């Protein structure tokens, strides 16, 4: 006989979006797979809809931490865990499916627009030099530009003291080949170190021990702990200093980690990391950070580019 808890159900609505952050409109069947917190598969079937409601068992224990995966032909699968469900209120889950053959649309990321939002890109170089370097990045290293815009967008949503974000402390980007598809380097006001330490004391960040192992030359590092996937990591190289416009700066290396722990990666089996020469794919960061933000109810993660088929 079912227990009182099992006699109840939880309502889950899954909404599928595409790489333009708009509702998925392709006329495709979508395969939905749902596991409960005990890793028991409860549902696996195709639906001809990008919005599907499910009534799922309520266990009143860790069995209510669900996992959902969505897949469509010619698209990367995506998913999220844990999704805590309760009969007390319905739950929404937004997932994003990217076409396997895709490209970046940088129409809203032109130099004149981006340099206003990220003035440190134009600091220390002439207008023509900055524009040319940015154009070269867009044309020849689009993954690196996407990574830079992913990371800076995520940084703009982290509030430290008052309205300040980590971007408030960056003074000058390092314009060289270190602008990669998983990170960039910039000189930042050294006060950002104290801000990161204070944010860790408030539970917004956690120190990353042994940062120099994965970040040669690093002296300290803190990782955001808000989401569990798509969190920002701030790594400092305090032995590399520079005075910029009268401000004492240290070298900063920001990046975004896909998952807080390997367990989530294993359970989800979502978009492959697609490691290329050890570098994380910015498309995966884009999807995972967007999904995480939607699930946590924070302002939408909306870098000034989209990912489209082609």
Secondary structure in CASP SS format (residue, H / E / C, confidence):
PFRMAT SS
TARGET T0000
AUTHOR 0000-0000-0000
METHOD secondary structure of the structure
MODEL  1
X C 1.00
X C 1.00
X C 1.00
X C 1.00
X C 1.00
X C 1.00
X C 1.00
X C 1.00
X E 1.00
X E 1.00
X E 1.00
X E 1.00
X E 1.00
X E 1.00
X E 1.00
X E 1.00
X E 1.00
X C 1.00
X C 1.00
X C 1.00
X C 1.00
X C 1.00
X E 1.00
X C 1.00
X C 1.00
X C 1.00
X C 1.00
X C 1.00
X C 1.00
X E 1.00
X E 1.00
X E 1.00
X E 1.00
X E 1.00
X E 1.00
X C 1.00
X C 1.00
X C 1.00
X C 1.00
X C 1.00
X E 1.00
X E 1.00
X E 1.00
X E 1.00
X E 1.00
X E 1.00
X E 1.00
X C 1.00
X C 1.00
X C 1.00
X E 1.00
X E 1.00
X E 1.00
X E 1.00
X E 1.00
X E 1.00
X E 1.00
X C 1.00
X C 1.00
X C 1.00
X C 1.00
X H 1.00
X H 1.00
X H 1.00
X E 1.00
X E 1.00
X E 1.00
X E 1.00
X E 1.00
X E 1.00
X E 1.00
X C 1.00
X C 1.00
X C 1.00
X E 1.00
X C 1.00
X C 1.00
X E 1.00
X E 1.00
X E 1.00
X E 1.00
X E 1.00
X E 1.00
X E 1.00
X C 1.00
X E 1.00
X C 1.00
X C 1.00
X E 1.00
X C 1.00
X E 1.00
X E 1.00
X E 1.00
X E 1.00
X E 1.00
X E 1.00
X C 1.00
X C 1.00
X E 1.00
X C 1.00
X C 1.00
X E 1.00
X E 1.00
X E 1.00
X E 1.00
X C 1.00
X C 1.00
X C 1.00
X C 1.00
X C 1.00
X H 1.00
X H 1.00
X H 1.00
X H 1.00
X H 1.00
X H 1.00
X H 1.00
X C 1.00
X H 1.00
X H 1.00
X H 1.00
X C 1.00
X C 1.00
X C 1.00
X C 1.00
X C 1.00
X H 1.00
X H 1.00
X H 1.00
X H 1.00
X H 1.00
X H 1.00
X H 1.00
X H 1.00
X H 1.00
X H 1.00
X H 1.00
X H 1.00
X H 1.00
X H 1.00
X C 1.00
X H 1.00
X H 1.00
X H 1.00
X H 1.00
X H 1.00
X H 1.00
X H 1.00
X H 1.00
X H 1.00
X H 1.00
X H 1.00
X H 1.00
X H 1.00
X H 1.00
X C 1.00
X C 1.00
X C 1.00
X C 1.00
X C 1.00
X C 1.00
X C 1.00
X C 1.00
X C 1.00
X C 1.00
X H 1.00
X H 1.00
X H 1.00
X H 1.00
X E 1.00
X E 1.00
X E 1.00
X E 1.00
X C 1.00
X C 1.00
X C 1.00
X C 1.00
X C 1.00
X C 1.00
X C 1.00
X C 1.00
X C 1.00
X E 1.00
X E 1.00
X E 1.00
X E 1.00
X E 1.00
X E 1.00
X E 1.00
X C 1.00
X H 1.00
X H 1.00
X H 1.00
X H 1.00
X H 1.00
X H 1.00
X H 1.00
X H 1.00
X H 1.00
X H 1.00
X H 1.00
X C 1.00
X C 1.00
X C 1.00
X E 1.00
X E 1.00
X E 1.00
X C 1.00
X C 1.00
X C 1.00
X H 1.00
X H 1.00
X H 1.00
X H 1.00
X C 1.00
X C 1.00
X C 1.00
X C 1.00
X C 1.00
X E 1.00
X E 1.00
X E 1.00
X E 1.00
X E 1.00
X C 1.00
X C 1.00
X C 1.00
X C 1.00
X E 1.00
X E 1.00
X E 1.00
X E 1.00
X E 1.00
X E 1.00
X E 1.00
X E 1.00
X E 1.00
X E 1.00
X E 1.00
X E 1.00
X E 1.00
X E 1.00
X E 1.00
X E 1.00
X C 1.00
X C 1.00
X E 1.00
X E 1.00
X E 1.00
X E 1.00
X E 1.00
X E 1.00
X E 1.00
X E 1.00
X E 1.00
X E 1.00
X E 1.00
X E 1.00
X E 1.00
X C 1.00
X C 1.00
X H 1.00
X H 1.00
X H 1.00
X H 1.00
X H 1.00
X H 1.00
X H 1.00
X C 1.00
X C 1.00
X C 1.00
X C 1.00
X C 1.00
X C 1.00
X C 1.00
X E 1.00
X C 1.00
X C 1.00
X E 1.00
X C 1.00
X C 1.00
X H 1.00
X H 1.00
X H 1.00
X H 1.00
X H 1.00
X H 1.00
X H 1.00
X H 1.00
X H 1.00
X H 1.00
X H 1.00
X H 1.00
X H 1.00
X H 1.00
X H 1.00
X C 1.00
X C 1.00
X C 1.00
X C 1.00
X C 1.00
X C 1.00
X C 1.00
X C 1.00
X C 1.00
X E 1.00
X E 1.00
X E 1.00
X E 1.00
X C 1.00
END
